[in-house]
Amino acid sequence: LASSYDEAFYTKIGRSVTIAGLVLASSSGDSNILKINLPFTAATRTANQTDQFVGTVASYNVPTGSGGIRCTIVTSQNRLQFLKTVDNGTWSHLVGTEVSSGDHLYFNITYQTA
């Protein structure tokens, strides 16, 4: 992560948080899932509700899968992750080795806090 691009910004109104930022890679990473720590833990949901919050991503030079890339926050967690989506297939997490120097990930997501 380029040190001049290591901060995002957020707005919190009540239990609703909107966060946006840019991840600019300075080098390739390891084989772990690319994650960003968040300032607040996402709300817990019941069995009949969503198990994650989903946001939008714009990317430059990042492998996105055939259906694009999304950012997600799993309920009851405080980490944002990126998922490569596939039409009629299994989604997979973006890992550090798939990101190279100069790659960009712009993200925006709104979630409810605990």
C-alpha positions as CSV (number, residue, x, y, z in Angstrom):
1,L,0.0,0.0,0.0
2,A,1.4,3.4,-1.0
3,S,1.9,5.3,2.3
4,S,0.3,8.5,0.8
5,Y,-2.9,6.5,0.1
6,D,-3.4,4.7,3.4
7,E,-6.4,6.5,4.7
8,A,-10.1,6.5,3.8
9,F,-12.8,8.8,5.1
10,Y,-16.2,8.1,6.6
11,T,-19.4,9.7,7.7
12,K,-21.5,8.2,10.5
13,I,-25.1,9.3,11.1
14,G,-26.8,7.3,13.8
15,R,-26.0,3.7,13.1
16,S,-25.3,4.2,9.4
17,V,-21.7,4.5,8.2
18,T,-20.5,5.4,4.7
19,I,-16.9,4.9,4.0
20,A,-14.9,5.6,0.8
21,G,-11.3,5.5,-0.2
22,L,-8.5,4.5,-2.6
23,V,-6.1,1.6,-2.2
24,L,-3.0,2.3,-4.3
25,A,-0.6,-0.6,-4.3
26,S,3.1,0.1,-4.1
27,S,4.1,-3.6,-4.6
28,S,2.6,-7.0,-4.8
29,G,1.4,-8.5,-1.5
30,D,1.3,-12.0,0.1
31,S,-1.2,-14.7,-0.4
32,N,-3.6,-13.4,2.3
33,I,-7.0,-11.9,1.6
34,L,-6.8,-8.1,1.1
35,K,-8.5,-6.5,4.1
36,I,-9.1,-3.0,5.4
37,N,-9.8,-2.4,9.1
38,L,-12.9,-0.3,9.7
39,P,-13.7,2.2,12.5
40,F,-16.9,0.4,13.5
41,T,-18.2,-3.2,13.7
42,A,-21.0,-4.1,11.3
43,A,-24.4,-5.0,12.8
44,T,-25.4,-8.5,13.4
45,R,-28.3,-9.8,11.3
46,T,-30.9,-12.5,11.8
47,A,-31.2,-15.7,9.7
48,N,-33.6,-14.1,7.3
49,Q,-31.5,-11.0,6.6
50,T,-28.3,-10.4,4.6
51,D,-25.1,-11.9,5.9
52,Q,-23.0,-9.1,4.4
53,F,-23.0,-5.5,3.2
54,V,-22.0,-4.9,-0.4
55,G,-20.4,-1.8,-1.9
56,T,-19.1,-0.6,-5.2
57,V,-15.5,-0.7,-6.5
58,A,-13.8,0.9,-9.5
59,S,-10.4,-0.6,-10.3
60,Y,-7.4,0.0,-12.5
61,N,-5.3,-3.0,-13.6
62,V,-6.7,-5.4,-10.9
63,P,-8.1,-8.8,-11.9
64,T,-11.8,-8.5,-11.3
65,G,-13.4,-11.9,-12.3
66,S,-15.9,-12.1,-15.1
67,G,-18.6,-10.3,-13.1
68,G,-16.5,-7.5,-11.7
69,I,-15.3,-6.8,-8.2
70,R,-17.2,-5.7,-5.1
71,C,-16.3,-4.7,-1.6
72,T,-18.0,-6.4,1.3
73,I,-18.3,-6.3,5.0
74,V,-19.5,-9.5,6.7
75,T,-22.0,-8.8,9.5
76,S,-20.5,-8.6,13.0
77,Q,-17.0,-7.8,11.7
78,N,-15.0,-4.6,11.2
79,R,-13.1,-5.5,8.0
80,L,-13.8,-4.6,4.4
81,Q,-12.8,-7.2,1.9
82,F,-12.8,-7.4,-1.9
83,L,-14.6,-10.2,-3.8
84,K,-14.1,-11.0,-7.5
85,T,-17.6,-11.9,-8.8
86,V,-18.4,-14.6,-11.4
87,D,-21.7,-14.9,-13.2
88,N,-23.3,-18.3,-12.1
89,G,-20.1,-19.2,-10.3
90,T,-18.3,-19.0,-7.0
91,W,-17.0,-15.6,-5.9
92,S,-13.4,-15.5,-4.6
93,H,-11.5,-13.0,-2.4
94,L,-8.9,-10.7,-3.9
95,V,-5.5,-11.6,-2.4
96,G,-2.3,-9.6,-2.1
97,T,-0.5,-11.6,-4.8
98,E,-3.1,-10.4,-7.4
99,V,-2.3,-6.8,-6.8
100,S,0.8,-5.2,-8.3
101,S,2.6,-1.8,-8.0
102,G,0.4,0.9,-9.4
103,D,-2.9,-1.0,-9.2
104,H,-5.9,1.1,-7.9
105,L,-9.0,0.1,-6.0
106,Y,-11.5,2.9,-5.4
107,F,-14.3,1.8,-3.0
108,N,-17.5,3.1,-1.5
109,I,-19.8,1.2,0.9
110,T,-22.6,2.0,3.4
111,Y,-23.2,-0.3,6.4
112,Q,-25.1,-0.4,9.6
113,T,-23.2,-0.6,12.9
114,A,-23.8,-2.8,15.8
